[in-house]
Amino acid sequence: MKNASSSVKLGILIKGVGLAYAMLGIFALVLALVAYFSSWHYGDVVYRATTYLSVLIGALYMGLKLKSKLWLNGVLLGLIYLVVITAVQKNIALFIQWYWLKHLLIVCGVGVLGSIIGGLMQR
């Protein structure tokens, strides 16, 4: 019987979350430059799209590196990603709002999708 702790590779999970945050930083920089040099202002839809794309890229990386329990690692990536972003905002009340829970489900779903696609790409 397999050990349950072997299904989550902490090092790869940390690298996946780090890659997701790095991609968010790159997207934010590009959006800031575009908004600065043009009259365009991004809104909530663009913010959510960059968040989902960042998680998708981090999860794809994890899916390429892992061989089993891709869905679990994708959920953990989404969960850690959103909890840390919310904690940085220093607004604990966000954790009990319906909008945050809905966003958490979507981010975890994107994490699962990305890790499974990454797993399929490695085969």
C-alpha positions as CSV (number, residue, x, y, z in Angstrom):
1,M,0.0,0.0,0.0
2,K,1.2,3.5,-0.9
3,N,2.0,6.1,1.7
4,A,-0.5,8.9,1.5
5,S,2.2,11.5,2.0
6,S,4.0,10.4,-1.2
7,S,1.2,11.7,-3.4
8,V,2.0,15.3,-2.6
9,K,5.5,16.4,-3.6
10,L,6.1,19.5,-1.5
11,G,9.0,20.8,-3.5
12,I,7.1,20.6,-6.8
13,L,4.0,22.2,-5.2
14,I,6.1,25.1,-3.9
15,K,7.7,25.6,-7.4
16,G,4.2,25.5,-9.0
17,V,2.9,28.1,-6.6
18,G,6.0,30.2,-7.1
19,L,5.6,30.0,-10.9
20,A,2.0,31.0,-10.6
21,Y,3.0,34.1,-8.6
22,A,5.8,34.9,-11.0
23,M,3.4,34.7,-13.9
24,L,0.9,37.0,-12.0
25,G,3.8,39.5,-11.5
26,I,4.6,39.4,-15.2
27,F,1.0,39.8,-16.2
28,A,0.5,42.7,-13.7
29,L,3.6,44.4,-15.1
30,V,2.4,44.1,-18.7
31,L,-1.0,45.3,-17.7
32,A,0.4,48.2,-15.8
33,L,2.6,49.2,-18.8
34,V,-0.3,49.0,-21.2
35,A,-2.5,51.0,-18.9
36,Y,0.2,53.6,-18.4
37,F,0.9,54.1,-22.1
38,S,-2.7,54.0,-23.2
39,S,-6.1,55.2,-22.1
40,W,-7.2,51.6,-21.4
41,H,-8.0,50.6,-17.8
42,Y,-8.4,47.0,-16.9
43,G,-11.2,45.8,-14.7
44,D,-12.3,42.8,-12.7
45,V,-12.6,40.5,-15.7
46,V,-9.0,41.1,-16.7
47,Y,-7.9,40.6,-13.1
48,R,-9.7,37.3,-12.9
49,A,-8.4,36.2,-16.2
50,T,-4.8,36.8,-15.2
51,T,-5.4,35.0,-11.9
52,Y,-6.8,32.0,-13.7
53,L,-4.0,32.0,-16.3
54,S,-1.4,32.2,-13.7
55,V,-2.8,29.2,-11.8
56,L,-3.2,27.3,-15.1
57,I,0.5,27.8,-15.9
58,G,1.7,26.8,-12.4
59,A,-0.6,23.7,-12.6
60,L,0.7,22.8,-16.0
61,Y,4.2,22.9,-14.7
62,M,3.2,20.6,-11.8
63,G,1.4,18.2,-14.1
64,L,4.5,17.9,-16.3
65,K,6.6,17.0,-13.2
66,L,4.2,14.7,-11.3
67,K,3.1,11.2,-12.2
68,S,0.1,10.6,-9.8
69,K,-2.6,12.5,-7.9
70,L,-2.5,15.4,-10.3
71,W,-6.0,16.5,-9.2
72,L,-5.0,16.7,-5.6
73,N,-1.9,18.8,-6.4
74,G,-4.0,21.1,-8.6
75,V,-6.5,21.7,-5.8
76,L,-3.7,22.4,-3.3
77,L,-2.1,24.8,-5.8
78,G,-5.3,26.8,-6.2
79,L,-6.0,26.7,-2.5
80,I,-2.6,27.9,-1.4
81,Y,-2.5,30.5,-4.2
82,L,-5.8,32.1,-3.2
83,V,-5.3,31.9,0.5
84,V,-2.0,33.7,0.3
85,I,-3.3,36.4,-2.0
86,T,-6.2,37.0,0.4
87,A,-3.9,37.0,3.5
88,V,-1.7,39.6,1.8
89,Q,-4.7,41.8,1.5
90,K,-5.1,41.6,5.3
91,N,-8.8,41.3,5.1
92,I,-9.9,38.2,7.1
93,A,-13.5,38.9,6.4
94,L,-13.0,37.9,2.8
95,F,-12.6,34.3,3.8
96,I,-16.3,34.0,4.8
97,Q,-17.8,35.7,1.8
98,W,-19.7,33.8,-0.9
99,Y,-17.7,35.6,-3.6
100,W,-14.4,34.3,-2.2
101,L,-15.7,30.8,-1.9
102,K,-16.9,30.8,-5.5
103,H,-13.5,32.2,-6.6
104,L,-11.8,29.4,-4.6
105,L,-13.8,26.8,-6.4
106,I,-13.0,28.2,-9.8
107,V,-9.3,28.6,-9.0
108,C,-9.1,25.0,-7.6
109,G,-10.9,23.8,-10.7
110,V,-8.4,25.6,-13.0
111,G,-5.6,24.1,-10.9
112,V,-7.1,20.6,-11.5
113,L,-7.6,21.2,-15.2
114,G,-4.0,22.6,-15.6
115,S,-2.4,19.7,-13.7
116,I,-4.3,17.1,-15.6
117,I,-3.5,18.7,-19.0
118,G,0.2,18.9,-17.9
119,G,0.0,15.2,-17.0
120,L,-1.4,14.3,-20.4
121,M,1.3,16.4,-22.1
122,Q,4.0,14.4,-20.5
123,R,2.8,11.0,-21.8
